[in-house]
Structure formats: structure tokens, C-alpha cells
Amino acid sequence: MKKLLNQNKLLITALLCCQLNTVVAQTDMDAIMMEKNAFCVGPMYSYSSWKNYWEGTLKRENLNLGKVSSQMFGLMGNYGISRKLNALFSAPYVKTKTSAGTLHGLEGVQDLSLFLKWRPLQQKIGDGRLSLFAIGGISFPLTNYVADFLPLSIGLRSKTASARAMIDYERNNLFITGSATYVFRDNIKIDRDAYYTTEMHYTNEVEMPNGRNYNLRVGYRSFRLIAEAVLNDWKTLGGFDITRNNMPFPSNRMNATTVGVNIKYVLPPLPQLSIVAGGNTTIAGRNMGQATNLYGSFFYVFNLAGKTKSKTGTTTK
């Protein structure tokens, strides 16, 4: 069992803490803004799985676990307060399981994430356009789920606050977007009175290290179609490695680098409706599962102002 509890929590931590952002539909990590009084909302589905994982820097497998998988069913929305300021939210329901061994997966509602995305500058430069963004967000658990049952926990149950700077340059429908994020994480309490990390702690409070995230996306963007390649790098700023053949712990160091693709297509007969699909895979990690993730969703834009807009008036770039 000690070998069992390694990475799905870590997968869900870095890939749900960061990965909800990979779904392309006016998220907090893209350079798309909703028009004033436009509300974009829709369901999301994601499936992740891994067999191999990194125990510290050692890559290995565990036949007692088999394939560790998670499913996420979520709801995401974005409201245009103005052309320069958007408010976003997301809330996932998560299920975990293993294909071998005796451990049972968990399921439940995870964390509510809330973001404000502000575009203070949009400037024409040559034949292109440069945009700067500032994004702030918070997340907090919606239920009292178990955090100390890795890799089958559905989340870390830590309250977070994040600050992100983002720059986007677009020319002739081709674009490049880069962002850097710092994530502050609050301490959590677990259901035991003592635990060992690199030393003994006689308390049920766990000090959670903060984290940072870099994200780079390159691709094609028009009103009808967005197709992009994404490189994402998450790093925990502190924590400790899982020791040999031992169980993971919420304050472990959890690093992951992923590459993937996203596609968003707006249906010609119904321009308010868009379909989103994509996937990514982990190419490097530390105390993480080497996960492959696939996801899909659709989003509908409601005009809450009650006025008629042109078909290109639902989003701005």
C-alpha cells in the first residue's frame, strides 16, 4: 500500500489546479475577452490516466496500482463586466480510481475557482497587436473532502490566491501568448495528530508550499477557429520528495511539465455555440504521475444586455 498512494492527487493538484485552464473558451489563461454583458457558460469533461510516475526524480511503476485515472465533470463561466474586465468561475466534480489493488477511489465536488481578468493595454504595433493582461484569482473547497489519501484524493483542500501577468501578440491571425503565475496556498488540517515529512510534526496542521506556473501558447486565432499548441510548467516552491516505497503527502514537492493542443470551433449556423476539445501529456515531473489528459466541452454565449450584437461581437481579442 505504501507504493500505492503516489500520484493521482498530484495529478489532480497540478493538473486540476492548472489544468482547468487548458480548456479553451475564454479562460483565465488565454488572451480572449468577452464583450460587455456577454455571459459564456458550459459543461466540461476531462479524463486523465497514468501508469508510470516519478517518486522524487526516480521514474517507476507500481503493479499494485495498475492504471490510476480520474474524471472531472465541471462547469465554467465567464461574464463580460466590460470589454476590458471579465469575471470567471469554474467548479469541478472529480472521481478517482485504480485498476489494480484494494484501494477504492473517491469522488465529490472539489474547489470553486473565481478570477478577474483585466486588459489594461491593447496597442497596435506594426501589422500586429500587443495586449497586456493582469489576472487575479482565488479558490476554496466546496466540501470537506479528504486531502490525505493520495493518490486517490480529489484535491488538496487548500485555499489559494493567485496573481498572473500575461502578454499576447497577434499578427494575421497567428498569435503567441505567455504568462507567469504565482500561487499562494493556505495551510490545511488533516485527520491525524502527527505526521512525518523530513522531521516529526505533532500537529494536524500541514504547511503548504506555494507554487508558480509558466504557460506558453502559440497558434491560429480567428472568430470561427482557435487552434493552439500549449506548453505548461508547474513547480511547487518547497515541499519534500516522496521517500522510497512510501506514501505521498499533501505538502510534497509536485512539479510537472506538460505539452498539448487545444481547439475551439464556433458553429456557423449558431455562432453563440462553440465546441472545445484538446489534450496534453506530462513530459517531465517530480512526485507526479506521467499523465495523459483528454478533455472536451461546449459553451454558449448569452447576451444579457438584451441588445442585438453582430456575430463577431461575443468576444474580443
Phi, psi and omega in degrees: 000329180301326180286338190294312200276067188250305199231348184293322175300318180294318175303312183290325179296300183285327184265348167261326174295326181252338197273335175303335181284351182275348177284123189272097174198070183054061179266182180282354182246007175249174184258028181256136179241144173280149173293162177300133178070009173269137181236114179257126184213150178182165178276156178230150173223137180220140176232126180234145177207156176204154172243321178262153181209166176258121173263095196069238176259358180275121177272132185206180174229170180218108182291340177288338177266323187069225177268125177261128184225158175218146174240141178235126173246121187221174175229131180231142179215157180215128180242133179275099175293320172206180178293340182252353183222122178239150175243131185233154175215157171206147179214118182255151167251127190239139174233136179235155178197163172237156181268353180218169178083187186251355181285138178262142179288167178244163176206154178160174177287133184264247188245147172269128178248134180232134182225150166243128180243122185239132176250094183283340185217133169220114190230133175284127178231109184062231178271002183242187183221129180253133179230140176244142183227149170233129184231131175234144182209162174225157171216151179205150183292140178269343178223166180269057183286164182280125179264336187259056176214062184275142013264017187258002173296152180269354180182178181265348180060030178257134172288139182228157169224139183227150176229130185228138170248137185220142177231139183225136174231129182232136177214123179052045178073358174263143185216161170221133182230130177231143179214155176227134186230139171246131184243120175267131182238133179279156176294157178237165174242138182244170186269047170207155188266355178206149178204162181240131173248264167256000174204168183279137177237120179262071181196163174259005179264132182246126177280120184263127178289150176284178181213167174223156182220133172247139182222131178230130178226138182224137179174205183245136182221123171220178178297321185279324189219136168234126176226124186215151169259141187231132171244125183232133180230116179248137179220131173277129185268070182135198183087187184218161181279150170295129179282162187306125177060025180250175181275150173287169183217150184305330182264017173301155168291131183226102181245143178206134172244125182236151172234147182193183178227148176230143176224133174231132181229128178267126184290126181301317182291338184220083187295348176283346185251131177231148178247136184234138177208159179173186180190165175207166179221150181275123182256344177204147181197172176213120186057040183224153170281145176278080193269148168246133186234132175236144182209160179203158180191170169221150185226143179238137181258121177258136176266099184280352177282341180079010180253155179283130177247158170290161184293344176264011186264009182273333178224156175235155182242000000 
